[in-house]
Amino acid sequence: MVNITHKSSTLRIAIATGVLKVSKQSTIDAIQNKLVPKGDVFEFSRAAGLLACKKTYEVVPDCHPLPIEYTSISHVIEGLEIKIRVEVHTVYKTGVEVEAMHGVLITALTMYDMLKPIDSAIEILHIKLEEKKGGKTDIKYAYPESLKVAVITCSDSIGKGIGEDLSGSIIVENLKKHKVAVTHKKVIVDDFDTIQNEAKQLVKLGYQLIIFTGGTGLSARDVTPDAIKPLIEREVPGVMEAVRNYGQERTPYAMLSRGIAGFVGDSLIITLPGSPRGAEESMQAIFPYILHVFKVKEGVKH
């Protein structure tokens, strides 16, 4: 089973369809007039389809158990064909495409079972996914064409050459996954003036995205948010709310981070935790979604 613990929950929607084809008009008449010996074909098959959507993970090994928050099953008669449509919604980390198709399959199979005593030539055809929404596929439009990006690590020890800049490297690699190249990477010490001057210089040089990692905790030397906050002209509080919420689901210590995010001119500055795990989880929480902010700004300007 694929690891989805790093993903964020979003609204996911899937619509699947299929066709049950009977061989004679009398079968359609029996369905419509509710004269099928085994009962109301549409209602029985709809109930079976609902159960199938909910229990997909029990019969398809790699499917994750997930909350089915809405399901709609409909039947439309067209000649000797009955089109089955299943729509499934969830708010979760992975999609419901298989659940929707499984719902179509079991709906159709239940109809087949109920109708076979009166029609021996029934076919189940064309089960397919019609549409899916949610997840990364829905935010491709949000990617900016290019960004000037800087990653700055704030650490006394690494600044003095003691230890390796793991967090900065993790951030750079994460950005590469989203086709964002870092043009400036640097390590500085945990010093208020040094941090603030670095931010001012990067803004002056036209960097659109500036990520600081380190110095967001509660020790005496953790001054990154304190240095950046006076520069912020337009705070974006939801960014760090997302980071802390994501982290809190994984460790109770995430609430201790004091990171902030906001714009200084046209530069978005984000301050992330300095631990490798904290940096990685923070990036997972907000990327690639945060990139949409640059498209939004372009739209406002134009």
C-alpha positions in Angstrom: 0.0 0.0 0.0 1.4 3.4 -1.0 2.5 5.7 1.8 0.2 8.8 1.9 1.0 10.1 5.3 2.8 13.1 3.8 -0.2 14.2 1.8 -2.7 16.8 2.8 -6.5 16.2 2.8 -8.4 17.9 0.1 -11.9 17.5 -1.5 -11.7 14.6 -3.9 -14.5 13.8 -6.4 -14.7 10.9 -8.9 -17.5 10.1 -11.4 -17.6 6.7 -13.1 -20.0 5.2 -15.6 -20.9 1.9 -17.0 -23.6 0.3 -19.2 -25.8 -2.7 -18.6 -27.3 -3.9 -21.9 -30.3 -6.2 -22.0 -31.4 -8.2 -25.0 -35.1 -7.4 -25.2 -37.6 -4.7 -24.6 -39.6 -6.9 -22.2 -36.7 -6.8 -19.7 -36.8 -3.0 -19.7 -40.6 -3.1 -19.3 -40.2 -5.4 -16.3 -37.7 -3.1 -14.7 -39.8 0.0 -15.2 -43.0 -1.6 -14.0 -41.2 -3.3 -11.0 -42.3 -6.8 -12.2 -38.8 -8.4 -11.8 -39.3 -11.4 -9.5 -36.3 -10.5 -7.4 -37.5 -7.0 -6.6 -37.0 -3.4 -7.6 -33.9 -3.6 -9.7 -32.9 0.1 -9.4 -33.3 0.4 -5.7 -31.6 -3.0 -4.9 -28.7 -2.2 -7.2 -28.3 1.3 -5.8 -28.0 0.0 -2.3 -25.5 -2.6 -3.4 -23.5 0.1 -5.2 -23.4 2.3 -2.1 -22.1 -0.6 0.0 -19.5 -1.3 -2.7 -18.1 2.2 -2.7 -17.7 2.1 1.1 -16.1 -1.3 1.1 -13.7 -1.0 -1.8 -10.6 -1.2 0.4 -11.7 -4.6 1.6 -11.6 -6.2 -1.8 -8.9 -4.1 -3.6 -5.7 -4.7 -1.7 -3.9 -1.4 -2.4 -6.9 0.8 -1.8 -6.8 2.8 1.4 -9.7 2.9 3.8 -11.2 6.4 3.6 -14.3 8.3 4.6 -17.0 8.3 1.9 -18.8 11.5 2.5 -21.2 11.5 -0.4 -22.3 9.0 -3.0 -24.9 9.3 -5.8 -26.0 6.5 -8.0 -28.3 7.0 -11.0 -29.7 4.8 -13.8 -30.8 6.2 -17.2 -32.5 4.0 -19.8 -31.6 4.5 -23.4 -33.2 1.9 -25.6 -31.9 -1.5 -24.4 -29.1 0.0 -22.5 -29.1 1.3 -18.9 -26.4 3.8 -18.2 -25.1 3.7 -14.6 -23.5 6.8 -13.1 -21.7 6.8 -9.7 -20.3 10.0 -8.1 -18.3 9.8 -4.9 -16.9 12.6 -2.7 -14.4 12.5 0.2 -12.2 14.9 2.0 -9.0 12.9 2.3 -5.4 12.4 1.2 -6.1 10.2 -1.8 -8.7 10.0 -4.5 -11.9 7.9 -4.9 -11.6 6.8 -8.5 -11.5 3.1 -7.7 -14.4 3.5 -5.2 -16.6 5.1 -8.0 -15.7 2.4 -10.5 -16.2 -0.4 -8.0 -19.6 1.2 -7.2 -20.5 1.0 -10.9 -19.3 -2.6 -11.2 -21.4 -3.9 -8.2 -24.4 -1.9 -9.2 -24.3 -3.5 -12.7 -23.5 -7.0 -11.3 -26.5 -6.7 -8.9 -28.7 -5.8 -11.8 -27.3 -8.7 -13.8 -28.1 -11.1 -10.9 -31.6 -9.8 -10.6 -32.4 -9.9 -14.3 -30.8 -13.2 -15.4 -33.9 -15.3 -14.7 -35.8 -13.2 -17.3 -33.0 -12.4 -19.7 -30.1 -14.7 -20.4 -28.1 -12.4 -22.8 -27.3 -9.4 -20.5 -23.9 -7.7 -21.0 -22.0 -5.3 -18.7 -20.1 -2.8 -20.8 -17.8 0.2 -20.7 -17.0 0.7 -17.0 -14.8 3.8 -16.9 -13.7 6.9 -15.0 -15.4 9.9 -16.5 -14.0 12.6 -14.3 -11.9 13.2 -11.2 -11.2 16.3 -9.2 -8.9 17.1 -6.2 -5.2 16.7 -5.4 -2.3 18.0 -7.3 -3.9 17.5 -10.7 -6.2 20.4 -10.0 -3.5 22.9 -9.2 -1.2 22.6 -12.3 -2.6 25.9 -13.5 -1.2 27.6 -10.4 2.5 27.0 -11.2 4.3 30.2 -12.0 6.5 30.2 -15.2 9.6 31.2 -13.3 10.6 32.3 -9.8 13.8 33.8 -8.4 14.2 31.8 -5.2 16.6 32.0 -2.2 16.9 29.5 0.7 18.7 30.8 3.8 19.6 28.6 6.8 19.9 30.3 10.2 22.2 28.4 12.4 25.2 29.4 14.7 26.8 25.9 14.5 26.4 25.4 10.7 27.4 29.1 10.2 30.7 28.3 11.9 31.3 25.2 9.8 30.1 22.7 12.4 27.6 20.3 10.9 25.9 20.0 7.6 23.1 22.1 6.3 20.5 19.3 6.0 17.4 21.4 6.3 18.5 23.8 3.5 19.2 20.9 1.2 15.9 19.3 2.0 14.1 22.5 1.0 16.1 22.8 -2.2 15.3 19.2 -3.2 11.6 19.6 -2.4 11.5 22.7 -4.6 13.1 20.8 -7.4 10.2 18.3 -7.3 7.9 21.2 -8.1 10.2 22.5 -10.9 11.3 25.4 -8.9 15.1 26.1 -9.0 16.9 27.8 -6.2 19.4 30.4 -7.4 20.7 31.5 -4.0 21.5 29.2 -1.0 23.3 30.5 2.0 24.0 29.8 5.7 24.1 32.6 8.2 24.3 32.8 12.0 21.4 33.3 14.4 21.7 37.0 14.7 18.9 39.6 14.4 20.7 42.2 12.3 22.4 39.5 10.1 19.0 37.9 9.3 17.2 41.2 8.7 20.0 42.5 6.5 20.0 39.3 4.5 16.3 39.6 3.9 16.5 43.2 2.9 19.3 42.5 0.4 17.4 39.6 -1.2 14.3 41.7 -1.5 16.4 44.5 -3.1 17.8 41.9 -5.6 14.3 40.9 -6.7 14.0 37.5 -5.1 10.3 36.6 -5.3 10.4 33.7 -2.8 12.7 33.7 0.2 12.7 30.8 2.6 14.4 31.0 5.9 14.9 27.8 7.8 15.9 27.7 11.5 15.5 30.0 14.5 11.7 29.7 14.8 11.6 28.1 18.2 11.7 29.4 21.7 15.4 29.4 22.7 17.2 32.7 23.3 19.0 32.4 19.9 15.8 31.7 17.9 15.2 35.2 16.5 14.3 34.6 12.8 10.6 35.6 13.2 11.6 38.6 15.3 14.0 39.8 12.6 11.6 39.2 9.7 8.3 40.4 11.3 9.2 44.2 11.3 9.8 43.9 7.5 6.5 42.3 6.7 4.1 44.6 4.9 1.4 42.1 4.2 1.2 39.0 6.4 -0.2 35.8 5.0 -1.2 34.0 8.3 -2.8 31.0 6.6 0.6 29.8 5.4 2.0 29.1 8.9 -1.4 28.0 10.1 -1.2 25.2 7.5 2.4 24.4 8.5 1.5 24.1 12.2 -1.7 22.2 11.6 0.2 19.7 9.4 2.9 19.3 11.9 0.5 19.0 14.8 -1.0 15.9 13.2 2.4 14.3 13.4 4.0 15.7 16.6 2.6 17.7 19.5 5.7 19.9 19.5 4.7 21.7 16.2 2.7 24.2 18.3 6.0 25.6 19.6 7.1 26.9 16.2 6.9 30.7 15.8 7.3 30.8 12.1 5.7 33.7 10.1 5.0 34.4 6.4 4.2 37.5 4.4 5.2 39.9 1.7 7.9 42.5 1.7 7.3 44.4 -1.5 6.9 41.7 -4.2 8.9 39.1 -2.2 7.2 36.4 -0.2 9.2 35.5 2.9 8.5 32.2 4.7 10.3 31.2 8.0 10.4 27.4 8.6 11.7 25.2 11.4 15.4 24.4 11.4 15.2 20.6 12.1 15.4 18.4 9.0 12.1 16.8 9.8 10.4 20.1 10.6 11.7 21.6 7.3 10.5 18.6 5.3 7.1 18.4 6.8 6.6 22.2 6.4 7.4 22.0 2.7 5.0 19.1 2.3 2.3 21.1 4.1 2.4 24.2 1.8 4.0 23.1 -1.5 3.1 23.2 -4.3 -0.1 25.0 -3.2 1.7 28.2 -2.0 3.0 28.8 -5.6 -0.5 29.9 -6.6 0.0 33.1 -4.7 2.3 34.4 -7.5 -0.4 33.8 -10.1 -2.9 35.6 -7.8 -0.6 38.6 -7.5 -0.1 38.7 -11.3 -3.9 38.7 -11.7 -4.2 41.6 -9.3 -1.6 43.6 -11.1 -3.3 43.1 -14.5 
